[in-house]
Amino acid sequence: MVGIKDVARLAGVSIGTVSNVVNRPQLVSDETRRRVQSAIEELGYVRDESARQLRAGSSRIMALLVLDLANPFFVDLARGAEEAAHEAGLNVITCNSGQRVDLESSYLSMLAEQRVRGLLLSPVDTTGERLRTFARSRIPYVFVDRTVPEVQGSSVAVDDVTGGALAARHLAETGHREIAMVNGPSMLAQCRDRESGARSALEGTGARLSVLESTALDVASGRDAGARLLGMSPRPTAVFCANDLLALGLLQAMVAAGVRVPEEMAIVGYDDIEFAGAAAVPLTSVRQPARKLGRTAAELLIAETSGEPIRHRQLVFQPELVVRDSTRVSR
């Protein structure tokens, strides 16, 4: 491997000068900097970040561990985190647990071994057992999009109980009495909270809520739920889906079966990803500020790794209902 000594020898400068060009270029004259950079390019020198980290005692890499990178919501969240990190001179490595506890545990072990600067985490395991093990590494972490009540730490989330209530109340107010909810895995706190909000909103309205649980929060599960809904008696006239991917899959199933949306089946999603508004029938959806969630969580983590006394904060954003064609027909 090419080392800093090789660059110094080729450029005819000291090792310290090469270090300054790489880390503090403003301290070096233009002529010397150009000579060193020319040597770096000729030799293909790449700085040894692990060695720098050992000397400095801290990493410039933050980690983001999310539930599902196939979901555009988490992609937008990652973009927000990256924006804040880059402004602070840091980088982000993004990991995908795929909603699997074993994979999340593996990533937590790896990130502790790599001594990342800090961790942004949307956890699968809500017992806190694996996170308590990670916490012994003394690497700061911030929960994003959800929390683990048994473990202390800062968090940034959306009020999902309110979000579920917004969706169900909208369907009841547009005249629906047979309402279904296509929910995700009950182990996910977001899914439980959205259902809780929906149930609370429908109390006293005369509307009935039927819940179908899916094993995943993806388009395929939405299509499967659509097939189940078509076989229900009485068939619901409106459906609230726990996220937009489920709603898009459900919409596909309704279109394939010749069921008109919203005339025969109204649909509400959750997250308001970009594809929601671009669907064949634009989806009404509960909007979460994904990018703002990611940015805010990263800013909290950066503050907690600045060397100042740590003050844990729990920030909760409010969701917003965005009404589109998939629910516009009243009954």
Helices and strands as residue ranges (DSSP letters): H 4-11, H 15-23, G 25-27, H 30-43, H 49-56, E 61-66, H 72-87, E 91-96, H 101-114, E 118-121, H 129-135, E 141-144, E 154-158, H 160-173, E 178-183, H 189-202, E 208-213, H 219-230, E 238-241, H 244-256, E 266-271, H 274-277, E 284-287, H 290-304, E 314-317, E 320-322, G 325-327
